Amino acid sequence: MPSACPLPYAGARLSERALATDGDADRRGRRARWPRPTTQPDHPCHHGRVHDRVRVTWLLLLALPLLLGTASAEGWGAPPPAASVPYAPAVAVIDLFGPDTSFAQQSAAGRSGVVFVDTVRGDGSLRITSDGDGRQVNVRAAGLAPIDLRDAHLRLLLRVDQPERLEQVLLYLSSDGFVSYEAYRLVGGSEDGRAYVLPNAWIAVTVALGTPLARVGDAVDLGRITDVQLSLADLGRGPVTADIDVLETVARAARGVVSLVFDDARDGVYRHARPVLDRHGLRASVAAIVALVGTPGFMSLEELQRLERHAGWDVIAHHVSALPDEVGFAELGDDAVAAELLGARAWLLAHGFRRGADHFAYPYGGFDARSIELVRGVFASGRTIVRGLGLETLPPAEPYRIRALSVTQGDPPEALTAAIDRAVIERGWLVLVFHQVVDGAPDAATGYRVQDLAVVVAHLAAADVDVLTLPEALNLGR
């Protein structure tokens, strides 16, 4: 998630990949995420203030002995989160990819087959390997007994050996033998879509149905899917191998959910965004950077407490330090990451921000396998800024890799309202992440005009979705 300097975004414009979820008129909040602004000479990421550093050192001196004193013999430890994010039980298993799998290769390119080592569920997993020349490898199950996906999301377990070579993994659905079909992207398709997958690690991936990436012929009848295809394509830089362990359905919520998040706790959020949300009875979450609270351009502690105590917003953890430009957790050592995590949670708890203290937004949205495990030891969830993979689902497939749409000044209100409409259709979870909100023209890529925000919020207030803060959404159905 963004920090004082947001992460640069490389990929399609929001209008090409709009996301959406629901929100409820009585309980609304939303978040948005953004690319890094043009470098500003007075930006805190470029020259941290001495008093910020002193304050951070003081906070860590107080917080770390207390929190580290609770560490177990098994790790560096911290008070455990109050509750974990629930796991969505499977409604129906479509295929476990064992010896009797219904999937067979359809393409001349690549190769595929069932393997029986290092599986997670069932007897085997489906292994698909590309040739490394960019051609798509297709594996299909045809003529299945009709599957009703009208009230379901699809979930699979996936492992990719070299994500940096991956173009994308796609899912195709048909109800007439592929005369007509729809395609959905599972992973890849953009820089952040590839970053979502870590090398040689099993992850759960969910896909919200209803707004396909592409459609051929008539709209597919989700009530009677008889043909399913999984496809793998590389970038032409060498072969890629993907293992798929299970394909199953999970229940879809009765309504979609939209969550608004304002990263960094900038002052324009309190001055401009709060009144807009107040007019519609909506609420949001704020991810605070401890060292910047009360400094020029950022909210004060009193303002954050007013939002939490009197406006119903949640304050969640971001990080402690004003980290250098483009330095996220993947660039920090274990001790530095531990200090950021423990210090941020200790600060929230010490100032009464209990509702959001179990939830975390990654600095710059960056993560790796090691930082995910460190976050898992302190928080119940971790939010990224993966914008190219469609809507998140509730519960999320990977609670420490929550997908979010990071908003920039280049995203017109129409793109965001389309993402909200998509949440209505798919009944998924749209997480919108904003940074600074300004009156007039933004002077940074992560700024957003309050006039445009007002259009988006008015549309959200009228949409058939539940608008929940991030912690509320994650606790839904607990």
C-alpha positions, 0 to 999 in steps of 0.5 A, a space after each residue: 500500500 502506498 506510503 508517503 511516496 506511492 509506488 509507480 504503476 506500470 499497466 493499463 489505465 483503470 478504465 481498462 481494468 476497472 474493479 468493483 464491489 458493494 457497499 451498504 448505505 448505512 456502513 460505507 467506507 472506501 479506499 483507493 491506491 495510487 502510483 508514485 507522484 512526481 518527485 517533489 523537492 520537499 517530499 518527506 521521502 526525499 529528506 526526512 526531518 530530524 524530529 521525525 527520526 527522533 520521534 520514530 526512535 523514541 517510539 521504537 525504544 518504547 514499543 519494541 521492548 514491550 512487544 518483543 518481550 511477548 515473543 515466543 521461542 518460535 519467533 520474534 513475536 508480537 501480541 497476536 491479532 484479535 482474530 484471523 480472517 475467515 477462510 471461505 469453505 468450498 461449496 463444490 469441487 470441480 476437479 482435484 487433478 488426480 488420475 481421473 481428471 477431466 482436463 486434457 491438452 487442446 493446444 499443440 504448444 506446450 505440454 501438460 500432465 498430472 504429477 503426484 509429488 508435492 501436492 496440496 489437495 487430493 492425489 495430484 496436480 495439473 502441471 502445464 509448461 509453456 515452450 517459452 515462445 509466447 504461444 498459449 498452452 490450453 488444457 480443457 475439460 469438455 462436456 461436464 455435468 452442468 455447473 451452476 456458477 450464478 452464486 459462486 466465485 471460482 478458486 484454485 490453488 496455483 504455483 508458478 516457477 518463474 513468475 517474471 516470465 509469465 504473461 498470464 493464466 486465463 480461465 475460459 467458461 462455456 455452456 455450448 462447447 466453446 461456440 460462445 465463451 468468456 475469458 477471465 484472468 487469474 494472474 499476470 497481465 501486468 507488472 503487478 499481476 505477476 508480482 502477486 505470484 511468488 516463485 515456487 509458492 502455492 497460493 490461492 486465487 479467486 476470480 469473481 465472475 460476471 465481467 469477463 476480460 473477453 467474450 466471444 459469441 453470446 453471453 455465457 449462461 453461468 447457470 449451466 457451465 459445461 466446458 472449462 479451459 485453463 490457459 498459460 502464456 509466457 512473455 517469450 523469454 523462456 518457458 514457464 511451468 504452472 501447477 494447479 492443484 484444485 478447482 472449486 467453487 466458493 459462495 458468492 455474497 448476496 451483495 458486493 462490497 466496496 471499501 475506501 482506504 486513504 493511505 498515508 493519512 494526508 491532511 486533504 483527506 480530513 479537510 476535503 474527503 471527510 465532508 464528502 463522505 459525511 454528506 452520504 453517511 459513508 465511512 472509510 479507513 485510513 492507513 497512517 504513517 506514524 512518523 508523519 502524523 502531525 507534520 505539515 501535509 498530514 493529519 494530526 493525532 486529534 484528527 485521526 481520533 475524531 475520525 475513529 471516535 466520531 465519524 466511524 472510520 477505522 485507522 489501520 497500520 501502514 508503517 512507522 518511518 517515512 521510508 526512502 523513495 521506492 523502499 518497501 518491505 522487499 528492500 528492508 532486512 528482517 529487523 527493519 521490517 519487524 521494527 516497522 510492524 511492531 512500532 506501527 501496531 504499538 502506536 495504534 494500540 497506545 492511541 486507542 485505534 483498536 478496530 483497525 490495529 489488526 490490519 496492515 497496508 504494505 509500504 508502496 504495496 511491495 512484498 515478498 515471501 519473507 515479509 508476508 511471513 513477518 506481517 503474518 506474525 503481527 497482523 490478521 491481514 495485509 493489503 497490496 496494490 494489485 490493480 490488474 487482477 479484477 475484484 477481490 473476493 470476500 473472504 479474500 483468497 489470500 488475506 496477506 495479499 489483498 488486491 486493491 485498486 490504486 487511484 491516480 489523478 489520471 483516473 476519471 470518475 467514470 472509470 471508478 463508477 464503472 468499477 463500482 458497477 462491476 462490484 454490483 454485477 460480480 458481487 465481489 469486493 472492490 478496495 479503492 485506495 486514495 492518497 491526497 485529496 485536493 481542491 483544484 488541480 493535483 500537483 502529484 500523480 497520487 492527488 485526486 480532485 475533491 470535485 471528482 471524488 464527490 462524483 464517485 462517492 455520490 454514485 457509490 451511495 446510490 449503488 446496490 453495494 455494502 460500503 464497509 471499512 476494511 476491517 468490517 469487510 474482513 470481519 464480514 460473516 465471522 
